[in-house]
């Protein structure tokens, strides 16, 4: 139960940080291109990878499973899920699983874009049908 509480607290902190950082960057550099989201995704990828390396079994910091879950699953997961994707792809590449690393990158990009398009299209279609019925 403690794990869930810590992950939830970390996730809340990560989500708040994402909202703040993304808004700050968007307000500073403009909202035409999603600079805020790009900033969050890039910094989240850096942060989770650096923390994973620092807290690895032979890393510089001794952090238990609760601390890793609080920060990596909770905070980084709330801050950006692309951080998990980036770390997993990096781990595959470091293990010289090149095909898996490549496929993970391509499948995540293509399937997530396709899913976003499908969700968008489904809602538009449903809205259109519902509007015609009224």
N, C-alpha and C positions, 0 to 999 in steps of 0.2 A: 504494500500500500504506500509506503514511503516513496518508492520509485515513482509512482504515478503523481504523487503530490509534488515532488521535485521537478518532474518533467513538466507538469502543468504550470508551476511557478516560473520555470525557465522559459517555457513557451510564451507565457504572458509578457515577460520582460523582453523577449526577442521580438514579439509582435509590436509592442509599443516602440521599441527601438527602430524597427523597420519603418513604421508609420512616420516617426520623427525624421529619420535620416532620408528617407525617400522624398518626403515633403520639402526638407531643407534643400536638397540637391535640385529638385524640380523647380523650386522657387528661384534658386540662384541661376540655373542654366536654361530654364525654359521648359515648357511642357509639350512642345511639338514632338520631340523624341523622348522616350521614357528613360531619361538619364538617371532618375532616382532609382528605378528598378534595376537598371544595369549596375549602378553603384552598389546597391544592396547585394545583388547576386555575386558580383566580383569580390566585394569585401567579405561576404559570408563564406565564399569558397576559400579565401585566404585564411580566415579565422578558424574554420573547422579543421582545415588541414594542418595549420600550425599547432593548434591545441592537441589534435590527435598525435602528432609527432612528439610534442613535449610530454604527453602523458602516456606514451606507449610503454610497454613493459620495461624497456631499456632507456626510456626517455629521461629528461632532466627533472620532471616533476612527478612526484608520487601522488596520484589522484585515484581514488577508488572508483568502483563502478557507479556509485551514487553521484559522485562529482562529475564523472564523464557523462552520465545520463542527463543530469541537470543542465550541463553546458551544451553538449553536442546534440542530444536528442531534443532537449527542451529549448534552450536559448537559440541555438543555430537553426533548429527546425521551425521555430516561430519567426526567426529573422528571415530565413529563406530556405526553401527545400532544395534549391539548386546547390546548396552547399553539400548536402548528403550525396546528391548525384555526382558532383565534382570529385568528392573524396573517394567514392566507390569506383569511379572511372580511373582515377589516379592509382588506386590500389591495384586494379586489374592491370594497368600498364606497368606498374612497378614489379608485379609478379610475372611480367612478360606474357600476359594473356592478351596479346594485341588484338586478336579478332573479337574477343569479348569486350575489350575496352572500346574499340571502334563501334561495334554493334550497340553497346550501351549508349554511346553518344548519339549515334544516328537514330536509333529507335526512340530514345527519349525526345529528341527534337521533333522527328516526324510524327510519332504517335501522339505526343502532347499537343502539337499544332493541329493535328487531325481531330483530336478529341475536343479541343477548344472550338474548332470550326463546327463540329457536329453539335455540341451543346448550344452554341450560338444559333445555328440553323434550326435546331429543334424548337428552341424557344420562340424564334421568329415565326416559324411555321405554326406553332400552337397559338401564338398571339394572333396571327392572321386568321386562323380558323375561328377562334373565339370571338374576334371582332366582327366577322361576317355573320355569326350567329346572333348578334345583338341587334 
